[in-house]
Amino acid sequence: LKTIEFAKERTAAFGPTLYDNEKICQWILSTSTTKKFISSSENPLKTEEQIVKYIREIGANYNYVTVRALEKFFDFIWTKIFEGVRVRNFEHIERVAKDGQIIWMPSHRSHFDYLLLSYVLFKKGFVVPHIAAGINLNFWPIGSILRRGGAFFIRRSFSGNKIYAHTFSEYVNFLLQNSFPVEFFQEGGRR
């Protein structure tokens, strides 16, 4: 029982084991739903290639060094633009995080929302969540910085693109099954 408690606390503080694009491609391609999806397509080889391409388009490339650099950058920003950051009533979140995985659903009035939430969580010793970001933010150099900070990119619409919809669903499934905290914005309007 103590081992399980320690594992939960470790995951809450350090997050699950990190992955690279190759690992996530292997994981998604090996799921029974993806195997079935590929085999039922008109051109299985092309479908598999398209899935791998979409994983690279969508996937975060979480990097702890980038997160630490962003922490220093935002230490400066939050104290220069504002009078600092005050956090209240965080004890409840700490208790919940030890018992399970958290899916964050903040409001999205500005880009400060997700940046501030990630900053506060990191300062409090939690893992920065993987954040669903609009594909419009995937431009140089911001896209690669956000991707290394945990952003995964989502198109405005999936309608009519079954391969993309399947790949995105399996990517999010990978994050959830591997205990990565996830953040998305309900009012984002993606479909």
ZAMARGU-4260 file (C-alpha; in steps of 0.2 Angstrom, whole numbers, plus 5000, padded with zeros to 4 digits):
<rodrens>
0) 5000/5000/5000 | 5014/5012/5004 | 5022/5008/4987 | 5006/5013/4978 | 5005/5029/4989
5) 5023/5033/4985 | 5020/5030/4966 | 5005/5041/4966 | 5015/5055/4975 | 5029/5053/4963
10) 5018/5054/4947 | 5009/5069/4954 | 5026/5078/4957 | 5037/5072/4942 | 5024/5065/4930
15) 5024/5049/4921 | 5039/5043/4911 | 5042/5055/4896 | 5040/5048/4878 | 5046/5053/4861
20) 5037/5053/4845 | 5044/5036/4840 | 5037/5028/4856 | 5020/5036/4854 | 5019/5031/4836
25) 5023/5013/4841 | 5009/5014/4855 | 4996/5021/4844 | 5000/5009/4829 | 4999/4994/4841
30) 4982/4997/4849 | 4968/4986/4843 | 4957/5000/4838 | 4971/5007/4827 | 4975/4990/4819
35) 4957/4988/4815 | 4955/5005/4808 | 4970/5002/4797 | 4965/4985/4791 | 4947/4991/4787
40) 4954/5006/4776 | 4955/5006/4757 | 4974/5008/4757 | 4981/5001/4774 | 4999/5006/4770
45) 4994/5024/4766 | 4983/5025/4781 | 4997/5020/4793 | 5009/5033/4785 | 4995/5046/4787
50) 4993/5042/4805 | 5012/5043/4809 | 5012/5060/4800 | 4997/5066/4810 | 5005/5060/4826
55) 5020/5071/4822 | 5009/5086/4818 | 4999/5084/4834 | 5011/5078/4847 | 5019/5087/4861
60) 5038/5085/4864 | 5039/5089/4882 | 5056/5094/4888 | 5061/5097/4906 | 5075/5109/4901
65) 5063/5120/4891 | 5050/5120/4906 | 5064/5126/4918 | 5069/5140/4906 | 5051/5145/4904
70) 5050/5145/4923 | 5064/5158/4924 | 5056/5168/4910 | 5039/5169/4918 | 5047/5173/4935
75) 5052/5189/4927 | 5036/5192/4917 | 5024/5189/4931 | 5033/5201/4943 | 5036/5214/4930
80) 5018/5215/4922 | 5009/5211/4938 | 5013/5213/4956 | 5017/5195/4957 | 5006/5179/4958
85) 4995/5174/4974 | 4988/5157/4975 | 4974/5153/4987 | 4966/5136/4992 | 4979/5125/4984
90) 4978/5112/4997 | 4962/5103/4989 | 4971/5102/4973 | 4986/5094/4981 | 4975/5081/4989
95) 4966/5077/4973 | 4982/5076/4963 | 4989/5062/4975 | 4973/5052/4972 | 4971/5052/4953
100) 4974/5061/4937 | 4968/5079/4934 | 4961/5085/4918 | 4962/5104/4919 | 4948/5114/4911
105) 4951/5133/4914 | 4943/5147/4905 | 4952/5154/4891 | 4951/5173/4890 | 4969/5176/4885
110) 4985/5166/4882 | 4990/5171/4900 | 4977/5158/4907 | 4986/5142/4902 | 5003/5150/4904
115) 4999/5156/4922 | 4991/5139/4927 | 5006/5129/4920 | 5018/5141/4929 | 5008/5140/4946
120) 5008/5121/4945 | 5026/5120/4941 | 5030/5132/4956 | 5020/5121/4967 | 5029/5105/4962
125) 5017/5098/4950 | 5019/5092/4932 | 5015/5105/4919 | 5000/5098/4910 | 4999/5093/4891
130) 4989/5108/4884 | 4977/5106/4869 | 4983/5121/4858 | 4976/5127/4842 | 4986/5123/4827
135) 4987/5141/4823 | 5000/5143/4837 | 5011/5130/4829 | 5023/5143/4820 | 5041/5146/4822
140) 5048/5149/4835 | 5033/5149/4846 | 5026/5132/4841 | 5042/5122/4845 | 5043/5131/4862
145) 5025/5127/4866 | 5027/5109/4860 | 5042/5107/4872 | 5032/5115/4886 | 5018/5102/4884
150) 5007/5109/4870 | 4999/5097/4858 | 4991/5104/4843 | 4973/5102/4837 | 4965/5107/4820
155) 4950/5119/4820 | 4939/5105/4813 | 4941/5086/4810 | 4925/5084/4800 | 4927/5073/4785
160) 4945/5067/4790 | 4942/5051/4799 | 4961/5047/4799 | 4965/5063/4808 | 4950/5061/4820
165) 4956/5043/4824 | 4974/5048/4827 | 4969/5063/4838 | 4958/5052/4849 | 4971/5039/4851
170) 4984/5052/4855 | 4973/5059/4869 | 4969/5041/4874 | 4988/5038/4876 | 4990/5054/4887
175) 4976/5048/4898 | 4981/5030/4900 | 4998/5035/4904 | 4993/5047/4918 | 4998/5063/4910
180) 4989/5078/4916 | 4979/5086/4902 | 4972/5104/4900 | 4960/5109/4887 | 4948/5124/4885
185) 4929/5119/4883 | 4925/5135/4874 | 4938/5131/4861 | 4925/5126/4848 | 4935/5112/4840
190) 4925/5098/4832
</rodrens>
